[in-house]
């Protein structure tokens, strides 16, 4: 049964055009900027980066509810680092 399913999918052809959905937060980490820049400087860098990739994709930023999520701990960790950096100035 497994081999039958495997054969079915390995011989399937892809559609003539593909459109990808990309995580915008992940893509934002691929852009290089200095720590002194704000969003007014980062956004044009981000847009240039995306335009170089082509047009066969959509960028999606997922929001977070007020409730706890799987990323809550990571957000808190990063926020504590930001508070330490701001306090040094």
C-alpha positions in Angstrom: 0.0 0.0 0.0 2.8 2.4 0.9 4.6 1.8 -2.4 1.4 2.4 -4.3 0.9 5.8 -2.6 4.6 6.7 -3.0 4.4 5.9 -6.8 1.3 8.1 -7.1 3.0 11.1 -5.6 6.5 10.7 -7.1 5.1 10.7 -10.6 2.7 13.6 -10.1 3.5 16.7 -12.0 3.6 20.2 -10.5 1.2 22.8 -11.7 2.6 25.1 -14.4 2.7 28.1 -12.0 3.5 28.0 -8.3 2.7 30.6 -5.7 4.3 30.4 -2.3 3.2 31.8 1.1 6.1 33.1 3.1 6.3 33.9 6.8 7.1 37.7 6.9 8.7 37.5 10.3 11.2 34.9 9.1 12.0 36.9 6.0 12.6 40.0 8.1 15.4 38.2 9.8 17.1 37.7 6.4 17.5 41.5 5.9 20.7 43.0 7.2 20.5 46.4 9.0 22.4 48.1 11.7 21.1 48.2 15.3 20.8 52.0 15.1 18.2 51.9 12.3 14.5 52.3 12.9 11.6 50.9 10.9 11.7 53.9 8.5 15.1 52.7 7.4 14.5 48.9 7.7 11.3 48.8 5.6 12.8 50.0 2.3 15.6 47.4 2.8 13.0 44.7 3.4 11.0 45.7 0.3 14.1 45.7 -1.9 15.0 42.3 -0.5 11.6 40.9 -1.4 11.5 42.5 -4.8 14.8 40.7 -5.7 13.2 37.4 -4.9 10.5 37.8 -7.6 6.7 37.8 -7.5 5.7 34.2 -7.1 5.0 34.6 -3.4 2.9 36.4 -0.8 4.3 37.6 2.5 2.1 37.0 5.6 2.6 38.4 9.1 0.6 36.4 11.6 -0.7 38.2 14.6 -0.8 37.0 18.2 -3.8 37.0 20.5 -3.7 38.4 23.9 -3.6 34.8 25.3 -0.4 32.8 25.7 1.1 31.3 22.6 4.0 29.0 21.8 6.2 32.1 21.2 5.4 33.9 24.5 8.6 32.8 26.2 10.7 33.9 23.3 9.0 37.3 23.2 9.6 37.8 26.9 13.3 36.8 26.5 13.8 39.3 23.7 11.9 42.0 25.5 14.2 41.6 28.6 17.3 42.0 26.4 15.8 45.2 24.8 15.1 46.6 28.2 18.7 46.1 29.2 20.0 47.8 26.1 17.7 50.8 26.5 18.7 51.1 30.2 22.4 51.4 29.2 21.8 54.7 27.3 
